[in-house]
Amino acid sequence: IPAVYFNLVKWRNRTGKSREEYMDTLGFFVSQYDPKLIVLAGWDLVLDENFTKHFPLIPIINLHPALLTESGTGEITLLDGSKSPIFKGQIEEVLPQVLKAGVTYYGCTIHEIRPNTFDEGKIITQRSFKVEKGETVETLAEKLHREEDFSLVEAINKVLKNNS
């Protein structure tokens, strides 16, 4: 699988071009590989239509390190019936918030992306696990990564099967 490091800040500093031009260049570059699916895992930029226009028929999915609603707002009902806020941000920021909030369950979401939006779109898979007393950021991260691995495989298979 080809891999390329294409950092927005470094690209803008080198070229003097805009974020929109970066998205267009990135989309054009990725389109040359004729992808069947685009998976965002560990991705921290909101994709806009300058990127997505290159893939009108290609699914683009995102792994989010928390449970989400399709709108990306509000609360989510957990397995035990309790409510949890929607946690957003990078994992380093989110996990301490999860522990501070005292939620009983936590997990990950894989969803379709919508251009120009942040953490919203049709949910493909969600996996959750119980947050035990005495849990730490490290133990929570370990559990989360395990669920993310299973969830990614499940979501990729589901999307490819539905689009074949």
C-alpha positions in Angstrom: 0.0 0.0 0.0 1.6 3.3 -1.0 2.1 5.8 1.8 2.9 9.5 1.6 3.3 12.1 4.3 1.4 15.2 3.1 1.2 17.6 6.1 -1.0 20.7 5.7 1.1 23.1 7.7 4.4 22.1 6.0 2.7 22.2 2.6 1.3 25.7 3.2 4.6 26.9 4.5 6.4 25.5 1.4 3.9 26.6 -1.2 2.1 29.7 0.3 -1.2 28.2 -0.9 -4.5 28.1 0.9 -6.1 25.3 2.9 -8.7 24.9 0.1 -5.9 24.4 -2.5 -4.3 21.8 -0.2 -7.6 19.9 0.0 -7.9 20.0 -3.8 -4.3 18.9 -4.3 -4.7 16.1 -1.7 -7.9 14.9 -3.4 -6.3 14.9 -6.8 -3.3 13.1 -5.5 -5.3 10.4 -3.8 -7.6 10.0 -6.8 -4.6 8.8 -8.9 -4.7 5.6 -6.9 -8.3 4.9 -7.9 -9.5 4.0 -4.3 -12.6 2.0 -3.6 -12.8 3.3 -0.1 -11.1 6.1 1.9 -10.6 5.5 5.6 -9.7 8.3 8.0 -8.1 6.9 11.1 -6.1 9.3 13.2 -7.1 12.1 10.8 -7.6 15.5 12.4 -8.6 17.7 9.5 -12.2 18.4 8.4 -12.4 17.5 4.7 -14.2 19.9 2.5 -15.7 19.7 -1.0 -12.3 20.6 -2.5 -11.2 17.1 -1.5 -14.5 15.2 -1.7 -15.3 16.4 -5.2 -12.6 14.0 -6.5 -14.6 11.1 -5.0 -18.3 11.6 -5.9 -19.0 7.8 -5.7 -16.3 6.7 -3.3 -17.3 6.2 0.4 -15.2 8.1 2.9 -15.4 6.9 6.5 -13.9 8.2 9.7 -12.9 6.5 12.9 -13.8 8.6 15.9 -12.4 7.7 19.4 -15.8 8.1 21.1 -19.5 7.3 20.8 -21.3 9.7 18.5 -24.8 10.5 17.3 -25.3 10.9 13.6 -25.6 14.7 14.1 -22.5 14.7 16.2 -24.4 16.6 18.9 -26.5 16.0 22.0 -26.1 13.0 24.2 -25.9 9.3 23.6 -27.7 6.6 25.6 -25.3 4.0 26.9 -25.8 0.2 27.2 -27.0 0.6 30.9 -29.5 3.3 29.9 -27.4 6.2 31.3 -26.6 9.2 29.2 -23.2 10.4 28.0 -22.1 13.6 26.5 -20.6 13.5 23.0 -16.8 13.6 23.4 -14.9 15.3 20.5 -11.3 16.0 19.9 -8.1 14.1 19.7 -7.7 11.0 21.9 -5.2 12.7 24.2 -7.8 15.3 25.1 -10.9 13.1 25.1 -9.8 10.3 27.5 -9.2 12.5 30.5 -12.6 14.1 29.8 -14.2 10.6 29.8 -12.7 9.7 33.1 -13.7 13.0 34.7 -17.3 12.7 33.4 -17.6 9.3 35.1 -19.4 7.6 32.2 -20.2 3.9 32.6 -19.5 2.9 29.0 -17.2 4.3 26.4 -16.3 3.3 22.8 -15.7 4.3 19.3 -17.8 5.2 16.2 -17.1 4.8 12.5 -19.2 7.0 10.4 -19.5 8.3 6.8 -18.2 11.8 6.5 -20.1 14.8 5.3 -17.9 17.5 3.7 -17.3 20.6 5.9 -18.6 19.0 9.0 -16.9 17.7 12.1 -17.8 14.2 13.5 -21.2 13.8 11.9 -22.6 11.4 9.3 -24.3 8.1 9.0 -23.0 5.7 11.6 -21.6 2.5 10.2 -20.4 0.8 13.4 -20.1 1.5 17.1 -18.4 -0.6 19.7 -18.5 0.1 23.4 -17.1 -1.3 26.6 -17.6 -0.9 30.3 -15.5 1.7 32.1 -14.3 0.1 35.3 -13.6 1.8 38.6 -9.9 2.8 38.9 -9.6 3.0 35.1 -6.7 5.2 33.9 -6.1 7.0 30.6 -3.7 4.2 29.7 -6.1 1.3 30.4 -8.9 3.2 28.7 -6.7 3.8 25.6 -5.8 0.1 25.5 -9.4 -1.0 25.6 -10.4 1.7 23.0 -7.7 0.7 20.6 -8.7 -2.9 20.7 -12.3 -1.9 19.9 -11.2 0.4 17.2 -9.3 -2.4 15.5 -12.3 -4.7 15.4 -14.6 -1.8 14.4 -12.5 -0.7 11.5 -12.4 -4.2 10.0 -16.2 -4.6 10.5 -16.9 -1.2 9.0 -14.6 -1.7 6.0 -16.1 -5.0 5.2 -19.7 -3.6 5.6 -19.0 -0.6 3.3 -17.2 -2.6 0.6 -20.0 -5.3 0.6 -22.7 -2.6 0.3 -20.8 -0.9 -2.6 -19.9 -4.0 -4.6 
